[in-house]
């Protein structure tokens, strides 16, 4: 491989890994903020007729960023894997990270297509009891995804040293 090919390949991998990490920060960091700071404050300060539309509006702004992050995570992750020769040439911690990423993606898709439309519909109908049930479902799934994300970060960063 020539110097130019090596430089170009290394440059592309550096860009891919940077986008991968930034996408992780957006998704997992957003879940951490929402679960540990935003939701408790909103619950403490706002009654359901105000809190539920607020959370729905937050999701309507956060979820498109999550979609972009997920796409970037998959594209960049697979780019790096195949830059190193494919699945047979990567270490176990990358396989584990890929499995966790699959589970996280499936959970987000479920959130987006099942309880999220339900909360929007219930709010439009002023059915705050049903909206609350949908919000509880979303909160529990985000909490699960948050922990999966934290574990994935640990595996992805520390795994190479184990």
N, C-alpha and C positions, 0 to 999 in steps of 0.2 A: 504494500500500500504506500502510495507516495505521501510526501509531507502534506500536500494540499488536500488529499483525500482524508488523511488522518485529522488534520485541522478542521475540515468541514464537518466530519463525523463528530468530533469532540464538541464543536460549537453547537451542532444540532442537538446533541444529547444534553449539553448544558442548558440550552433553551427549554428543551422538553422537561428536564427535571425541575427547573425554576417554575415553569407553568404548573407542573404537577404539585409542587409544594404550595404555591399561591392558591391553587384551587382547593387544596386541603384546608388551608387557613380559612378560606371563605366558607366552606361547608361546615367543617367541624367547629371552627370558631363561632360561626353564626348560631349553631345549635347550642354551644356552650353559653353564649351571651343570652339567647332567648330563654333557655331553661333555668339558668342560675340567677339572672338579674331582671330581665324584662318581665317574664311571667309572674314571678313573686311580687314585683312592684305593682303591676297592673291588678293582680288579685287583691292586694292590700288597699289600693286606692280607688278602684273603680267597681261599680256594680255591673252585673252581667249585661244590661242593655247598652252599656258603654264599652265594657271590656271585650265582649265577644266581637263586635264590629272592628275594634282596634286590632285584635289579634288576626282577624281575617284580612284586614288591610296590610298588616305586617307580612303575613304569608304571601299575599299577592305581589309584594315587592321582593321578598326573600327567595321564593321558590324559582323565579326565572334565573336568578343568580346561581341557585343550586343546579338547575339544569345545565347551565354553561359550565359550572365546575365539574359536574359528572362527565359531561362530554369531553372536556379537557383532560380529566383524570384518566379516562379510558384511552383516549387517543395518545396522550403522552406516555402513559404507562406501557401500553402495547408497543409504541414506537421504541422505547428504551429496551424492552424485552427483546424485540426482534433485531435491534441494533447489536445486541450481544449474541445473536445467533438463534434466538427462539427459546421456547419453553424448556427444552432439554438442557440448555446451557445456563439456566438461572438457579440460584440457591433456594433452599426450602422456604426461607422467610419470604421470598417474593411470591411463591406459590400460596403461602398462607395469606399474605396481603391481598392477593388476587381473589381468593375465596371470600375473605371478609368484605372486600369491595363489592363483590357480586351480591352478597347478602344485604349490604347497605343500600345498594342501588335498587334492589327489589323492594325493600322496605320503603324507600322514598317514592317509588312509582306507585306503590299501594297507597301511601299517604296522599299523594297528589290526585289520584283518580277515585278514591273512595271517601275517606272522611273529609277531605278538603272541599270538594263540591257540596258535600252534605252540610258543612257548616255555613257555606255561602247561601245555600237554599234556605236553610232554617232561619238565618238572620233576615233574609228577604221576606220571609213569612212571619217574622217577629216571634218565632218559636224558639225562645231562648233556652228552654229546657233541652230540646233536641240539639241546638247549637252547642250547648255546654257538653253534652255527651260526645259530640264529634270532636270538640276541643280536647276533652280528656283522652280520647283515642289518639289524636295527633300528638298530644304531649307525651303519652306513654311510648309511642313509636319513636318520637324524636329522642327521648331519653335512651331508649335502646340503641338507636343509631349513634347517639353521642358516645356511648360506651364502646360500641363497635369501632367507631372512628378513633377513639383514644387508644384502643388496643391495636388497631391497624397502624397508627403512628408509632407506637412502641415497637411493634414487630418490624416495621419498615426502617426505623432508625437504628434500633439496637440489634436487630436480627443478624445483621452481617457480622457482628462481633461474637455471636454465640456459636 
